Amino acid sequence: MWTYTQPQTGDRLHAYDIDFTTTPDYYKGDPDGGYRAYVFTDYLTSSEIVRLRNQIEREVRESLCIPFNQSRAALRFEHSMGQGLPDFILKVSDKSRRVV
């Protein structure tokens, strides 16, 4: 664990040392509890930080009419073995020719 202390106020932020190559948690995942915080302060626990962040995001999105990002199934393609790129990745400026 490490601690950052803000020089002017003395406020402290504590963080657990996480190896993200083995811990598959991401910042701002599922808005309904799909992620965890690995930081805390002298006054807020990790779970309180997550709860407050979720609350603020929901209120701001509601006020500004911004929907949550909708996820969709991933599209798989393989170009390293010479199979080329799918057409939706290539920019087409003229129907008779492609521009990469």
PyMOL CGO cylinders between C-alpha atoms (Angstrom):
from pymol import cmd
from pymol.cgo import CYLINDER

trace = [
    CYLINDER, 0.00, 0.00, 0.00, 1.15, 3.54, -0.65, 0.3, 1, 1, 1, 1, 1, 1,
    CYLINDER, 1.15, 3.54, -0.65, -0.08, 6.90, 0.62, 0.3, 1, 1, 1, 1, 1, 1,
    CYLINDER, -0.08, 6.90, 0.62, -0.17, 10.23, -1.17, 0.3, 1, 1, 1, 1, 1, 1,
    CYLINDER, -0.17, 10.23, -1.17, -0.32, 13.29, 1.09, 0.3, 1, 1, 1, 1, 1, 1,
    CYLINDER, -0.32, 13.29, 1.09, -1.49, 16.57, -0.40, 0.3, 1, 1, 1, 1, 1, 1,
    CYLINDER, -1.49, 16.57, -0.40, 1.22, 19.06, 0.62, 0.3, 1, 1, 1, 1, 1, 1,
    CYLINDER, 1.22, 19.06, 0.62, -1.02, 22.07, 1.38, 0.3, 1, 1, 1, 1, 1, 1,
    CYLINDER, -1.02, 22.07, 1.38, -3.92, 20.40, 3.19, 0.3, 1, 1, 1, 1, 1, 1,
    CYLINDER, -3.92, 20.40, 3.19, -2.35, 17.24, 4.55, 0.3, 1, 1, 1, 1, 1, 1,
    CYLINDER, -2.35, 17.24, 4.55, -5.25, 15.18, 3.13, 0.3, 1, 1, 1, 1, 1, 1,
    CYLINDER, -5.25, 15.18, 3.13, -4.18, 11.59, 2.46, 0.3, 1, 1, 1, 1, 1, 1,
    CYLINDER, -4.18, 11.59, 2.46, -5.17, 9.12, -0.24, 0.3, 1, 1, 1, 1, 1, 1,
    CYLINDER, -5.17, 9.12, -0.24, -4.22, 5.52, 0.42, 0.3, 1, 1, 1, 1, 1, 1,
    CYLINDER, -4.22, 5.52, 0.42, -4.01, 2.95, -2.38, 0.3, 1, 1, 1, 1, 1, 1,
    CYLINDER, -4.01, 2.95, -2.38, -3.53, -0.78, -2.39, 0.3, 1, 1, 1, 1, 1, 1,
    CYLINDER, -3.53, -0.78, -2.39, -0.77, -2.04, -4.66, 0.3, 1, 1, 1, 1, 1, 1,
    CYLINDER, -0.77, -2.04, -4.66, -2.68, -4.01, -7.30, 0.3, 1, 1, 1, 1, 1, 1,
    CYLINDER, -2.68, -4.01, -7.30, -1.17, -6.12, -10.07, 0.3, 1, 1, 1, 1, 1, 1,
    CYLINDER, -1.17, -6.12, -10.07, -3.67, -5.52, -12.88, 0.3, 1, 1, 1, 1, 1, 1,
    CYLINDER, -3.67, -5.52, -12.88, -2.12, -8.30, -14.94, 0.3, 1, 1, 1, 1, 1, 1,
    CYLINDER, -2.12, -8.30, -14.94, -3.63, -10.76, -12.46, 0.3, 1, 1, 1, 1, 1, 1,
    CYLINDER, -3.63, -10.76, -12.46, -6.55, -8.75, -11.03, 0.3, 1, 1, 1, 1, 1, 1,
    CYLINDER, -6.55, -8.75, -11.03, -9.07, -8.07, -13.82, 0.3, 1, 1, 1, 1, 1, 1,
    CYLINDER, -9.07, -8.07, -13.82, -10.80, -5.07, -12.25, 0.3, 1, 1, 1, 1, 1, 1,
    CYLINDER, -10.80, -5.07, -12.25, -11.20, -1.87, -14.18, 0.3, 1, 1, 1, 1, 1, 1,
    CYLINDER, -11.20, -1.87, -14.18, -12.00, 1.70, -13.27, 0.3, 1, 1, 1, 1, 1, 1,
    CYLINDER, -12.00, 1.70, -13.27, -15.59, 2.65, -14.08, 0.3, 1, 1, 1, 1, 1, 1,
    CYLINDER, -15.59, 2.65, -14.08, -16.95, -0.70, -15.05, 0.3, 1, 1, 1, 1, 1, 1,
    CYLINDER, -16.95, -0.70, -15.05, -20.58, -1.69, -14.76, 0.3, 1, 1, 1, 1, 1, 1,
    CYLINDER, -20.58, -1.69, -14.76, -22.50, 1.21, -13.16, 0.3, 1, 1, 1, 1, 1, 1,
    CYLINDER, -22.50, 1.21, -13.16, -24.46, -1.31, -11.10, 0.3, 1, 1, 1, 1, 1, 1,
    CYLINDER, -24.46, -1.31, -11.10, -21.62, -2.58, -8.93, 0.3, 1, 1, 1, 1, 1, 1,
    CYLINDER, -21.62, -2.58, -8.93, -19.31, -3.99, -11.56, 0.3, 1, 1, 1, 1, 1, 1,
    CYLINDER, -19.31, -3.99, -11.56, -16.09, -2.55, -10.17, 0.3, 1, 1, 1, 1, 1, 1,
    CYLINDER, -16.09, -2.55, -10.17, -14.21, -1.89, -6.97, 0.3, 1, 1, 1, 1, 1, 1,
    CYLINDER, -14.21, -1.89, -6.97, -12.03, 0.97, -5.78, 0.3, 1, 1, 1, 1, 1, 1,
    CYLINDER, -12.03, 0.97, -5.78, -8.58, 0.21, -4.49, 0.3, 1, 1, 1, 1, 1, 1,
    CYLINDER, -8.58, 0.21, -4.49, -8.17, 3.60, -2.81, 0.3, 1, 1, 1, 1, 1, 1,
    CYLINDER, -8.17, 3.60, -2.81, -9.52, 5.07, 0.40, 0.3, 1, 1, 1, 1, 1, 1,
    CYLINDER, -9.52, 5.07, 0.40, -9.00, 8.15, 2.57, 0.3, 1, 1, 1, 1, 1, 1,
    CYLINDER, -9.00, 8.15, 2.57, -8.86, 8.77, 6.28, 0.3, 1, 1, 1, 1, 1, 1,
    CYLINDER, -8.86, 8.77, 6.28, -12.60, 9.57, 6.09, 0.3, 1, 1, 1, 1, 1, 1,
    CYLINDER, -12.60, 9.57, 6.09, -14.03, 7.42, 3.26, 0.3, 1, 1, 1, 1, 1, 1,
    CYLINDER, -14.03, 7.42, 3.26, -13.76, 3.67, 2.73, 0.3, 1, 1, 1, 1, 1, 1,
    CYLINDER, -13.76, 3.67, 2.73, -13.30, 2.14, -0.72, 0.3, 1, 1, 1, 1, 1, 1,
    CYLINDER, -13.30, 2.14, -0.72, -16.95, 1.10, -0.86, 0.3, 1, 1, 1, 1, 1, 1,
    CYLINDER, -16.95, 1.10, -0.86, -18.12, 4.60, 0.15, 0.3, 1, 1, 1, 1, 1, 1,
    CYLINDER, -18.12, 4.60, 0.15, -16.04, 6.12, -2.65, 0.3, 1, 1, 1, 1, 1, 1,
    CYLINDER, -16.04, 6.12, -2.65, -17.62, 3.74, -5.18, 0.3, 1, 1, 1, 1, 1, 1,
    CYLINDER, -17.62, 3.74, -5.18, -21.13, 4.44, -3.87, 0.3, 1, 1, 1, 1, 1, 1,
    CYLINDER, -21.13, 4.44, -3.87, -20.63, 8.22, -4.01, 0.3, 1, 1, 1, 1, 1, 1,
    CYLINDER, -20.63, 8.22, -4.01, -19.07, 8.10, -7.49, 0.3, 1, 1, 1, 1, 1, 1,
    CYLINDER, -19.07, 8.10, -7.49, -22.03, 6.05, -8.77, 0.3, 1, 1, 1, 1, 1, 1,
    CYLINDER, -22.03, 6.05, -8.77, -24.49, 8.50, -7.20, 0.3, 1, 1, 1, 1, 1, 1,
    CYLINDER, -24.49, 8.50, -7.20, -22.78, 11.53, -8.74, 0.3, 1, 1, 1, 1, 1, 1,
    CYLINDER, -22.78, 11.53, -8.74, -22.57, 9.91, -12.18, 0.3, 1, 1, 1, 1, 1, 1,
    CYLINDER, -22.57, 9.91, -12.18, -26.25, 8.93, -12.15, 0.3, 1, 1, 1, 1, 1, 1,
    CYLINDER, -26.25, 8.93, -12.15, -27.33, 12.44, -11.07, 0.3, 1, 1, 1, 1, 1, 1,
    CYLINDER, -27.33, 12.44, -11.07, -25.18, 14.19, -13.68, 0.3, 1, 1, 1, 1, 1, 1,
    CYLINDER, -25.18, 14.19, -13.68, -26.27, 11.85, -16.49, 0.3, 1, 1, 1, 1, 1, 1,
    CYLINDER, -26.27, 11.85, -16.49, -29.92, 12.33, -15.53, 0.3, 1, 1, 1, 1, 1, 1,
    CYLINDER, -29.92, 12.33, -15.53, -29.58, 16.14, -15.37, 0.3, 1, 1, 1, 1, 1, 1,
    CYLINDER, -29.58, 16.14, -15.37, -27.78, 16.33, -18.72, 0.3, 1, 1, 1, 1, 1, 1,
    CYLINDER, -27.78, 16.33, -18.72, -29.82, 13.55, -20.39, 0.3, 1, 1, 1, 1, 1, 1,
    CYLINDER, -29.82, 13.55, -20.39, -26.71, 11.49, -21.11, 0.3, 1, 1, 1, 1, 1, 1,
    CYLINDER, -26.71, 11.49, -21.11, -27.45, 7.76, -21.32, 0.3, 1, 1, 1, 1, 1, 1,
    CYLINDER, -27.45, 7.76, -21.32, -25.07, 5.18, -19.95, 0.3, 1, 1, 1, 1, 1, 1,
    CYLINDER, -25.07, 5.18, -19.95, -22.93, 3.57, -22.65, 0.3, 1, 1, 1, 1, 1, 1,
    CYLINDER, -22.93, 3.57, -22.65, -24.67, 0.53, -24.05, 0.3, 1, 1, 1, 1, 1, 1,
    CYLINDER, -24.67, 0.53, -24.05, -22.43, -2.44, -24.52, 0.3, 1, 1, 1, 1, 1, 1,
    CYLINDER, -22.43, -2.44, -24.52, -22.72, -4.90, -27.37, 0.3, 1, 1, 1, 1, 1, 1,
    CYLINDER, -22.72, -4.90, -27.37, -21.18, -8.20, -28.27, 0.3, 1, 1, 1, 1, 1, 1,
    CYLINDER, -21.18, -8.20, -28.27, -17.60, -8.02, -29.49, 0.3, 1, 1, 1, 1, 1, 1,
    CYLINDER, -17.60, -8.02, -29.49, -16.82, -8.65, -33.15, 0.3, 1, 1, 1, 1, 1, 1,
    CYLINDER, -16.82, -8.65, -33.15, -13.95, -11.02, -33.74, 0.3, 1, 1, 1, 1, 1, 1,
    CYLINDER, -13.95, -11.02, -33.74, -11.58, -10.79, -36.67, 0.3, 1, 1, 1, 1, 1, 1,
    CYLINDER, -11.58, -10.79, -36.67, -8.04, -11.89, -37.27, 0.3, 1, 1, 1, 1, 1, 1,
    CYLINDER, -8.04, -11.89, -37.27, -5.68, -9.98, -39.52, 0.3, 1, 1, 1, 1, 1, 1,
    CYLINDER, -5.68, -9.98, -39.52, -2.30, -11.32, -38.42, 0.3, 1, 1, 1, 1, 1, 1,
    CYLINDER, -2.30, -11.32, -38.42, -2.71, -14.47, -40.53, 0.3, 1, 1, 1, 1, 1, 1,
    CYLINDER, -2.71, -14.47, -40.53, -3.46, -12.64, -43.79, 0.3, 1, 1, 1, 1, 1, 1,
    CYLINDER, -3.46, -12.64, -43.79, -7.23, -12.70, -43.49, 0.3, 1, 1, 1, 1, 1, 1,
    CYLINDER, -7.23, -12.70, -43.49, -7.46, -8.96, -44.00, 0.3, 1, 1, 1, 1, 1, 1,
    CYLINDER, -7.46, -8.96, -44.00, -9.57, -6.41, -42.17, 0.3, 1, 1, 1, 1, 1, 1,
    CYLINDER, -9.57, -6.41, -42.17, -13.36, -6.37, -42.20, 0.3, 1, 1, 1, 1, 1, 1,
    CYLINDER, -13.36, -6.37, -42.20, -14.98, -3.84, -44.52, 0.3, 1, 1, 1, 1, 1, 1,
    CYLINDER, -14.98, -3.84, -44.52, -16.39, -1.76, -41.65, 0.3, 1, 1, 1, 1, 1, 1,
    CYLINDER, -16.39, -1.76, -41.65, -12.86, -0.81, -40.57, 0.3, 1, 1, 1, 1, 1, 1,
    CYLINDER, -12.86, -0.81, -40.57, -11.75, 0.50, -43.96, 0.3, 1, 1, 1, 1, 1, 1,
    CYLINDER, -11.75, 0.50, -43.96, -12.69, 4.03, -44.95, 0.3, 1, 1, 1, 1, 1, 1,
    CYLINDER, -12.69, 4.03, -44.95, -14.50, 4.20, -48.28, 0.3, 1, 1, 1, 1, 1, 1,
    CYLINDER, -14.50, 4.20, -48.28, -14.39, 7.57, -50.02, 0.3, 1, 1, 1, 1, 1, 1,
    CYLINDER, -14.39, 7.57, -50.02, -15.51, 6.31, -53.44, 0.3, 1, 1, 1, 1, 1, 1,
    CYLINDER, -15.51, 6.31, -53.44, -17.51, 3.13, -53.97, 0.3, 1, 1, 1, 1, 1, 1,
    CYLINDER, -17.51, 3.13, -53.97, -15.12, 2.06, -56.74, 0.3, 1, 1, 1, 1, 1, 1,
    CYLINDER, -15.12, 2.06, -56.74, -11.97, 2.22, -54.59, 0.3, 1, 1, 1, 1, 1, 1,
    CYLINDER, -11.97, 2.22, -54.59, -10.96, 1.85, -50.97, 0.3, 1, 1, 1, 1, 1, 1,
    CYLINDER, -10.96, 1.85, -50.97, -8.75, 4.21, -49.03, 0.3, 1, 1, 1, 1, 1, 1,
    CYLINDER, -8.75, 4.21, -49.03, -7.04, 2.80, -45.96, 0.3, 1, 1, 1, 1, 1, 1,
]
cmd.load_cgo(trace, "trace")
